[in-house]
C-alpha cells in the first residue's frame, strides 16, 4: 500500500496490508512485476489485481474510510522469490510490465 493513500491518523495496522511504500504509485502497477531490496538482495512480486478496501476500514480507520480508499486501496501480489524484507529504506524497481516509476 502507498503511504500517501492512508487517511490521516491511520497506519498499516489499520489496513490489513503487509507492506507500506512511500513515493510509489503501487495502485497503477496491476500486471507488473516489481522488486523490493532492503539491502539483502531483491525480492520479486507479481502484481495480480487491485485490493479493494472492505468495511473493516470503516471500523479500524473511521467512518467513510472504505469509500475514501476506493481506487487506492493497494494491490494483491504473489511473491516470486524468497528473501528478507526489513523495516526501513528499500529500493523499488519495476522489473516487467507497468510503466509505473521506479
Secondary structure, DSSP 8 states (H G I E B T S, - for coil): -BGGGS-TT--GGGTT-S--BSS--GGG-TT-EEEEESSS-EEEEEEEEE----THHHHHT-TTHHHHTTT-S-EEEEE-S-----SS--EEEEEES-----
